[in-house]
C-alpha cells in the first residue's frame, strides 16, 4: 500500500505542469516578501522559457533536464541582438524557479551555469555633458526646474531611479545633511550623506515645492508622485533640449561611481553608498574604468612624488666611465 502511494505521488510530481509549478514558485516568492519588480522579472522570463519549452513539446516540469537548458542557451544566443549579458539575465531567472522545482522533487537535480560574458565598459556622462545639464534653468518653469534638481540629486547621491521616486519630504534631514533611502533593492534602509551643494539645492527646491512631510519629494506638475516612466521621459527631454544625446537615468549612477573612484574614494564606502550587497559588483567599476585611472597617475604615485625631491634618484654611470 505504501509503495502504491509513493507511485501515485511520483506520477503526480512528474506531471506537474509548468504553469502549476510557476504559480507555486510565485507564492513562495510572495511569502519571502520579494519586491514586486522581482516578481515581474520572473514572470517575464518564465513566459519566454515556457514558449521555448512548448516549441520542443515539453509540457511538464519533470521533462526538464540539463540538455534542455543547454538547448535553451543556444536558442537565446541565436536570437537577434541578444548578447551574453542578456543571456545570463535570462538564465538567472530560469535558475531561480528550476532550482525551486528541484528542491520539491519536480525535476532532476543539475546545475545551471552562467555563460562567460565580456564585461562592457559602463557608459557615463562626460564633464562637458554634465556642465550642460547642470546649468541652472528658468525657475518659473517648475518641471524644468525640478528636472534640474533631479540631475543634481542623482549625480550627488548615485541612487537608483526606483529609490529616487520614492523619497518623501520627511526623508530629507537637512540639519543632519542626510537622506533616508527606504526603498532600496536589498530592502534595507540606508542613510546617505548630502554634500554642501546638493543640500543648498534641496533647501531652495523644498521651499518652492512645499507639501506635507509624507508627500513625495519629487512630484509632477500637479503635486502627485513622479513615477519612474514619467521621470525617464522628463529627463530624456531635458537632456536633448540641452544638446546631450545620452538620456539614461542610470548613467548618473555610473558617473557617480566613476568619479568617486577617480577622486580617490574607497570601494568599501562606495558599496555602502550605492547599496550593493556584494563588493564584487563595485570592483567591476574599478576594472571598467582602469584606463581613466591611468590619468595623472604620476601625480598620485608615491614613488614619483618622492623621487621629485632633490637627491632622491640614482645616477647610473655611463659605460667606460671612471668610478
C-alpha positions in Angstrom: 0.0 0.0 0.0 2.8 2.4 0.9 4.6 1.6 -2.4 1.3 2.3 -4.3 1.0 5.7 -2.6 4.6 6.5 -3.5 4.0 5.6 -7.1 0.9 7.9 -7.2 2.9 10.7 -5.6 5.8 10.3 -8.1 3.4 10.3 -11.0 1.8 13.5 -9.8 5.2 15.1 -9.4 6.3 14.1 -12.9 3.1 15.5 -14.4 3.3 18.9 -12.6 2.7 21.4 -15.4 4.9 24.5 -16.0 2.1 26.9 -15.1 1.3 25.0 -11.9 4.9 24.9 -10.9 5.4 28.6 -11.6 2.3 29.5 -9.6 3.8 27.7 -6.6 7.1 29.5 -7.2 5.3 32.8 -7.2 3.6 32.0 -4.0 6.9 31.1 -2.5 8.4 34.4 -3.6 5.5 36.4 -2.1 5.9 34.5 1.2 9.6 35.6 1.2 8.3 39.1 0.6 10.3 39.7 -2.6 9.8 43.0 -4.3 7.1 43.4 -6.9 9.8 44.3 -9.5 11.4 40.9 -8.9 8.1 39.1 -9.4 7.6 40.9 -12.7 11.1 40.0 -13.7 10.5 36.3 -13.0 7.1 36.4 -14.8 8.7 37.9 -18.0 11.4 35.3 -18.2 9.2 32.4 -17.3 6.9 33.3 -20.2 9.9 33.3 -22.5 11.2 30.0 -21.2 7.7 28.4 -21.4 7.3 29.5 -25.0 10.6 27.7 -25.8 9.7 24.6 -23.9 6.3 24.4 -25.8 8.2 24.7 -29.1 10.1 21.5 -28.3 6.9 19.8 -26.9 7.8 19.9 -23.2 4.7 20.5 -21.1 5.7 19.1 -17.7 8.4 20.2 -15.2 9.7 16.6 -14.9 10.8 16.7 -18.5 13.3 19.5 -17.9 16.9 18.2 -17.9 20.4 19.6 -18.3 20.3 19.2 -22.1 17.0 21.2 -22.1 18.8 24.2 -20.5 21.7 23.8 -22.9 19.4 24.0 -25.9 17.7 27.0 -24.4 21.0 28.8 -24.1 21.7 28.0 -27.8 18.2 29.3 -28.6 18.9 32.6 -26.7 22.2 33.1 -28.4 20.6 32.7 -31.8 18.1 35.5 -31.2 18.8 38.8 -32.9 20.5 41.5 -30.7 20.9 39.2 -27.7 24.3 39.5 -26.1 25.9 37.3 -23.5 24.9 39.5 -20.6 21.2 39.3 -21.7 21.5 35.5 -21.9 22.8 35.4 -18.3 20.0 37.7 -17.2 17.5 35.2 -18.6 19.4 32.2 -17.1 19.4 33.8 -13.6 15.6 33.9 -13.7 15.3 30.3 -15.1 17.8 29.1 -12.5 15.7 30.5 -9.7 12.5 28.7 -10.5 14.1 25.5 -11.8 16.2 25.2 -8.6 13.0 25.7 -6.6 11.3 22.9 -8.6 14.3 20.7 -8.0 14.1 21.3 -4.2 10.5 20.0 -4.4 11.5 17.0 -6.4 9.6 18.1 -9.5 12.6 17.6 -11.9 16.1 16.1 -11.8 18.9 17.9 -10.0 21.5 19.5 -12.1 23.5 22.8 -12.1 22.7 25.7 -14.3 25.9 27.6 -15.1 26.0 31.1 -16.4 28.0 31.6 -19.6 31.2 33.5 -19.8 30.4 37.1 -20.8 32.7 40.0 -21.5 32.1 43.0 -19.3 31.3 46.0 -21.3 32.6 49.4 -20.3 29.8 51.3 -18.4 28.9 54.5 -20.2 29.0 57.7 -18.2 28.3 61.4 -18.7 31.3 63.4 -19.7 32.4 66.5 -17.9 31.2 68.7 -20.8 27.8 67.0 -20.8 27.4 67.5 -17.1 28.2 71.2 -17.4 25.4 71.5 -19.9 23.0 69.6 -17.7 23.9 71.4 -14.5 23.4 74.9 -15.9 20.5 76.3 -13.9 17.3 76.9 -15.8 14.5 79.4 -15.6 12.8 78.7 -12.2 9.4 79.9 -13.4 9.0 76.6 -15.3 8.6 74.1 -12.4 9.0 71.0 -14.4 12.2 72.3 -16.0 13.5 73.4 -12.6 12.5 70.0 -11.0 14.4 68.2 -13.7 17.5 70.3 -13.0 17.2 69.4 -9.3 16.8 65.7 -10.3 20.0 65.8 -12.3 21.8 67.4 -9.3 20.4 64.9 -6.9 21.2 61.8 -9.0 24.7 63.0 -9.6 25.3 63.8 -5.9 23.9 60.5 -4.5 24.2 57.8 -7.2 20.7 56.4 -6.1 18.7 54.1 -8.3 15.6 55.6 -10.1 13.3 53.3 -8.1 14.8 54.7 -4.9 14.7 58.3 -6.2 11.0 58.4 -7.0 10.0 57.0 -3.6 11.8 59.6 -1.5 9.5 61.7 0.7 10.0 65.1 2.1 10.4 63.7 5.6 13.3 61.6 4.3 15.4 64.7 3.8 17.1 65.5 7.1 18.6 69.0 6.3 20.1 69.6 9.7 22.0 66.4 9.5 22.7 66.6 5.8 21.3 63.1 5.2 18.7 61.5 3.0 17.0 58.2 4.1 16.7 55.6 1.3 13.9 53.3 2.4 13.1 51.5 -0.9 16.4 50.1 -1.9 17.0 46.9 -3.9 18.1 45.0 -0.8 15.0 46.3 1.1 17.3 47.7 3.8 17.1 51.3 4.7 20.3 53.2 4.3 21.3 56.8 5.1 23.3 58.8 2.6 25.3 61.9 3.3 24.3 65.0 1.4 27.1 67.3 0.0 27.0 71.0 0.7 26.0 71.8 -2.9 23.0 69.4 -3.1 21.9 70.5 0.4 21.6 74.1 -0.8 19.8 72.9 -3.9 17.3 70.9 -1.8 16.7 73.7 0.6 15.8 76.0 -2.3 13.7 73.3 -4.0 11.7 72.3 -0.9 10.9 76.0 -0.4 9.3 76.1 -3.8 7.8 72.6 -3.8 6.2 73.0 -0.4 4.0 69.9 0.5 3.5 67.9 3.7 6.1 65.7 5.3 4.7 62.5 3.9 4.4 63.8 0.4 6.8 62.6 -2.3 9.8 64.9 -2.7 9.8 64.8 -6.4 6.3 65.4 -7.8 4.7 66.1 -11.2 3.2 69.5 -12.1 0.0 68.6 -10.2 1.8 67.7 -6.9 1.3 63.9 -7.4 4.0 61.3 -7.3 6.5 61.3 -10.2 6.7 57.6 -11.3 9.7 56.0 -12.9 8.5 56.2 -16.5 7.5 59.9 -16.2 10.8 60.6 -14.7 12.7 58.9 -17.5 10.7 60.7 -20.2 11.2 64.1 -18.4 15.0 63.7 -18.1 15.2 62.4 -21.7 13.5 65.5 -23.0 15.6 67.7 -20.6 18.9 66.3 -21.8 18.0 66.5 -25.5 17.0 70.1 -25.2 20.4 70.9 -23.8 22.2 69.1 -26.6 23.0 65.9 -24.6 22.1 62.8 -26.6 22.6 60.4 -23.7 19.3 60.2 -21.8 19.7 57.2 -19.4 19.0 58.0 -15.7 21.2 55.0 -14.7 24.2 56.7 -16.3 24.2 59.2 -13.4 24.8 56.3 -11.1 27.7 55.1 -13.2 29.0 58.6 -13.4 28.8 58.9 -9.6 30.7 55.7 -9.1 33.4 56.5 -11.7 34.1 60.0 -10.3 34.1 58.6 -6.7 36.9 56.2 -7.8 38.9 58.7 -9.8 38.7 61.1 -6.9 40.3 58.6 -4.5 37.2 57.3 -2.8 37.5 53.7 -1.3 35.3 51.0 -2.8 34.0 49.8 0.6 32.3 53.1 1.3 31.1 53.2 -2.4 29.5 49.8 -1.8 27.5 51.2 1.2 26.6 54.4 -0.7 25.3 52.5 -3.8 23.6 49.9 -1.7 25.2 46.9 -3.3 25.1 43.6 -1.3 28.4 42.4 -2.8 31.7 44.1 -3.0 32.3 42.3 -6.3 29.8 44.4 -8.1 31.7 47.5 -7.0 35.0 46.1 -8.1 33.7 45.9 -11.6 33.7 49.7 -11.7 37.4 49.8 -10.9 38.1 47.3 -13.6 36.0 49.0 -16.2 37.4 52.5 -15.5 41.0 51.2 -15.5 42.0 53.4 -18.4 40.7 56.5 -16.6 42.7 55.5 -13.5 45.9 56.0 -15.6 45.1 59.7 -16.0 47.5 61.8 -13.9 48.8 58.6 -12.4 52.3 60.1 -11.8 50.8 62.9 -9.8 49.5 60.5 -7.2 52.1 57.7 -7.4 54.2 57.8 -4.2 57.4 56.8 -5.9 57.0 59.6 -8.4 56.2 62.3 -5.8 59.2 61.3 -3.6 61.6 61.0 -6.5 60.9 64.6 -7.5 62.6 65.7 -4.3 66.2 66.7 -4.9 68.7 63.9 -4.5 66.1 61.1 -4.4 67.3 59.4 -7.6 70.2 57.2 -8.7 72.8 58.2 -11.2 73.8 55.2 -13.3 77.4 55.5 -14.6 77.9 55.5 -18.3 79.8 52.6 -19.9 83.5 53.1 -19.6 83.3 56.0 -17.1 85.7 56.0 -14.2 84.2 55.4 -10.8 
